[in-house]
Amino acid sequence: MAKMREAISDTDRSSELARARILREMPPNRKVELVEDANRTGRLLALAGIRARNPELSVEQQQRRLMDLVLGRELAEQVYGPDSDPTAR
C-alpha cells in the first residue's frame, strides 16, 4: 500500500481533534444547518462573482448563470429552457 501524504494544514493537532470531537457530538439537524449555511454562502459568493463580471445582465440572467454553475448548463436548460442571453458561455 502506498504511503498517503499528510494534508497540509495551518491548524494544530489539538485544535483539529477538538473540531472533530465537536462535530461528532453535534446533533444531526445542526450539521444539516451548517451544510445549508455553507451552500447558501457559496451561492451568494458565486452570484456576486457573476454580477461583478457581468453587470449588464438582468437579475433573471444572473440567476440563470448561477443555475448553469450549480446544475451544469445541460440540466439547467432542461429545467429552465434555453438561456435568453446570447453571450452566455
C-alpha positions, 0 to 999 in steps of 0.5 A, spaced: 500 500 500 502 506 498 504 511 503 498 517 503 501 524 504 499 528 510 494 534 508 497 540 509 494 544 514 495 551 518 491 548 524 494 544 530 493 537 532 489 539 538 485 544 535 483 539 529 481 533 534 477 538 538 473 540 531 472 533 530 470 531 537 465 537 536 462 535 530 461 528 532 457 530 538 453 535 534 446 533 533 444 531 526 439 537 524 445 542 526 450 539 521 444 539 516 444 547 518 451 548 517 451 544 510 445 549 508 449 555 511 455 553 507 451 552 500 447 558 501 454 562 502 457 559 496 451 561 492 451 568 494 459 568 493 458 565 486 452 570 484 456 576 486 462 573 482 457 573 476 454 580 477 461 583 478 463 580 471 457 581 468 453 587 470 449 588 464 445 582 465 438 582 468 437 579 475 433 573 471 440 572 467 444 572 473 440 567 476 440 563 470 448 563 470 448 561 477 443 555 475 448 553 469 454 553 475 450 549 480 446 544 475 451 544 469 448 548 463 445 541 460 440 540 466 439 547 467 436 548 460 432 542 461 429 545 467 429 552 465 429 552 457 434 555 453 438 561 456 435 568 453 442 571 453 446 570 447 453 571 450 452 566 455 458 561 455 
